[in-house]
Amino acid sequence: MYYSKEQLPVNQAAEKLWTLSNQSYSNGSPWSLEQFSLDLTQKTSDYLVLIDQEQWLGFVSYHLVLDEVEITHVVINKDFQHQGYGSRLIDQLIQRFVEQNVSQAFLEVRVSNSKAQKLYEKKGFKPINRRKNYYSHPKEDGVVMCLTVKEVKMSQ
């Protein structure tokens, strides 16, 4: 089942998101627990969290300003990676963008994360730029990708 931030347990959400992020990224969470706590209170932020039988499988976090989105995290629980959950989560996210009349969505991905880049491209994202030394731990360039939402063909 998919949940938005308003549907998450207020007293546990930041800790659950941080724990999932910390366990899923190979170099630990890029955000602290405090950053997740603060982000959850922002008017422009939202989350799409996939939970099945109380197991947090993954989430996408983003900020929506006017008709553009900046995706800040795409996280799938390490135990559930490579099973299609990321693909389904992104499909659900794009459907949400269509409903919210989003025109474009942006994200950054590590240059070395070719599997994620291929998934994003399959979903309609296109590389548009490269940010030198965008990531730390380890230092690495980031590929900026953009999705033009109206160009996406949703499979119904």
C-alpha positions as CSV (number, residue, x, y, z in Angstrom):
1,M,0.0,0.0,0.0
2,Y,1.2,3.5,-0.8
3,Y,1.1,6.3,1.7
4,S,1.7,10.0,1.6
5,K,3.4,11.9,4.4
6,E,0.0,12.9,6.0
7,Q,-0.9,9.2,6.3
8,L,2.4,8.2,8.1
9,P,2.6,7.8,11.9
10,V,3.8,11.2,13.0
11,N,5.8,10.0,16.0
12,Q,7.7,7.4,13.9
13,A,7.9,8.7,10.3
14,A,11.3,10.5,10.5
15,E,13.0,7.6,12.3
16,K,11.6,5.0,10.0
17,L,12.6,7.0,6.9
18,W,16.1,7.6,8.2
19,T,16.6,4.0,9.2
20,L,15.4,2.8,5.8
21,S,17.6,5.3,4.0
22,N,20.6,4.5,6.2
23,Q,20.3,0.8,5.5
24,S,19.6,1.1,1.8
25,Y,22.3,3.5,0.6
26,S,25.7,1.8,0.4
27,N,27.4,4.7,2.2
28,G,24.6,5.3,4.7
29,S,21.9,7.9,4.6
30,P,22.8,11.2,3.0
31,W,20.3,12.9,5.4
32,S,20.3,12.9,9.2
33,L,17.3,12.0,11.3
34,E,16.9,15.7,12.0
35,Q,16.8,16.5,8.3
36,F,14.0,14.0,7.7
37,S,12.1,15.4,10.7
38,L,12.4,19.0,9.4
39,D,11.6,17.9,5.8
40,L,8.4,16.2,6.9
41,T,7.1,19.6,8.3
42,Q,7.8,21.5,5.0
43,K,4.7,22.6,3.1
44,T,6.4,21.8,-0.2
45,S,7.6,18.3,0.7
46,D,5.8,15.1,0.2
47,Y,6.6,11.4,0.4
48,L,5.3,8.3,-1.3
49,V,6.0,5.4,1.0
50,L,5.4,1.7,0.1
51,I,4.5,-0.3,3.2
52,D,3.3,-3.9,3.1
53,Q,2.2,-5.7,6.3
54,E,4.0,-3.0,8.4
55,Q,7.2,-3.6,6.5
56,W,8.6,-0.4,5.0
57,L,9.7,-1.4,1.5
58,G,10.7,1.9,0.1
59,F,10.0,5.6,-0.4
60,V,10.4,8.6,-2.7
61,S,10.6,12.0,-1.2
62,Y,10.2,15.2,-3.2
63,H,9.4,18.9,-3.1
64,L,6.7,20.3,-5.3
65,V,6.9,24.1,-6.1
66,L,4.3,25.4,-8.5
67,D,4.4,22.8,-11.3
68,E,7.9,21.4,-10.8
69,V,9.2,18.6,-8.6
70,E,12.7,18.1,-7.2
71,I,13.0,14.4,-6.1
72,T,15.3,14.2,-3.1
73,H,15.3,10.4,-2.4
74,V,14.4,7.2,-4.1
75,V,15.0,4.4,-1.6
76,I,14.2,0.7,-1.6
77,N,14.9,-1.5,1.4
78,K,18.1,-3.5,0.6
79,D,16.2,-6.8,1.3
80,F,13.7,-6.0,-1.4
81,Q,15.9,-4.5,-4.2
82,H,15.8,-6.0,-7.7
83,Q,12.3,-7.3,-7.2
84,G,10.4,-4.6,-9.1
85,Y,9.4,-2.4,-6.1
86,G,11.4,0.6,-7.3
87,S,9.8,0.4,-10.7
88,R,6.3,0.2,-9.2
89,L,7.1,3.0,-6.8
90,I,8.2,5.3,-9.6
91,D,5.1,4.3,-11.7
92,Q,2.9,5.3,-8.7
93,L,4.9,8.5,-8.3
94,I,4.4,9.5,-11.9
95,Q,0.7,8.8,-11.7
96,R,0.6,11.2,-8.7
97,F,2.5,13.8,-10.7
98,V,-0.1,13.5,-13.5
99,E,-2.9,14.1,-10.9
100,Q,-1.0,17.1,-9.5
101,N,-0.5,18.6,-12.9
102,V,3.3,18.5,-12.5
103,S,5.1,19.6,-15.7
104,Q,8.6,18.5,-14.9
105,A,10.4,16.4,-12.3
106,F,14.2,16.5,-11.6
107,L,16.5,14.2,-9.7
108,E,20.2,13.6,-9.3
109,V,21.8,10.2,-9.4
110,R,25.4,9.1,-8.9
111,V,27.4,8.6,-12.2
112,S,28.3,5.1,-11.0
113,N,24.7,4.1,-10.3
114,S,24.0,2.8,-13.8
115,K,21.1,0.5,-12.7
116,A,19.2,3.5,-11.3
117,Q,19.9,5.6,-14.4
118,K,18.6,2.8,-16.6
119,L,15.4,2.5,-14.6
120,Y,14.9,6.3,-14.6
121,E,15.4,6.4,-18.4
122,K,13.0,3.5,-18.8
123,K,10.4,5.6,-16.9
124,G,11.0,8.6,-19.2
125,F,13.7,10.6,-17.4
126,K,16.4,12.1,-19.6
127,P,19.9,13.1,-18.5
128,I,20.3,16.9,-18.9
129,N,23.4,17.8,-17.0
130,R,26.3,16.6,-14.9
131,R,27.2,18.1,-11.5
132,K,30.9,17.9,-10.7
133,N,31.6,16.4,-7.3
134,Y,27.9,16.6,-6.3
135,Y,28.1,13.7,-4.0
136,S,30.5,13.0,-1.0
137,H,31.4,9.7,0.7
138,P,32.8,9.0,-1.8
139,K,33.1,12.1,-3.9
140,E,31.4,11.6,-7.2
141,D,29.7,13.5,-10.0
142,G,25.9,13.5,-10.2
143,V,23.8,13.1,-13.3
144,V,20.8,15.5,-13.4
145,M,17.8,13.9,-15.0
146,C,14.5,15.4,-16.0
147,L,11.1,13.9,-16.6
148,T,8.6,15.9,-18.8
149,V,5.4,14.5,-17.3
150,K,3.1,15.1,-20.2
151,E,5.4,13.0,-22.4
152,V,5.0,9.9,-20.2
153,K,2.7,7.2,-21.5
154,M,1.1,5.7,-18.4
155,S,0.3,2.0,-18.7
156,Q,-3.2,1.5,-17.3
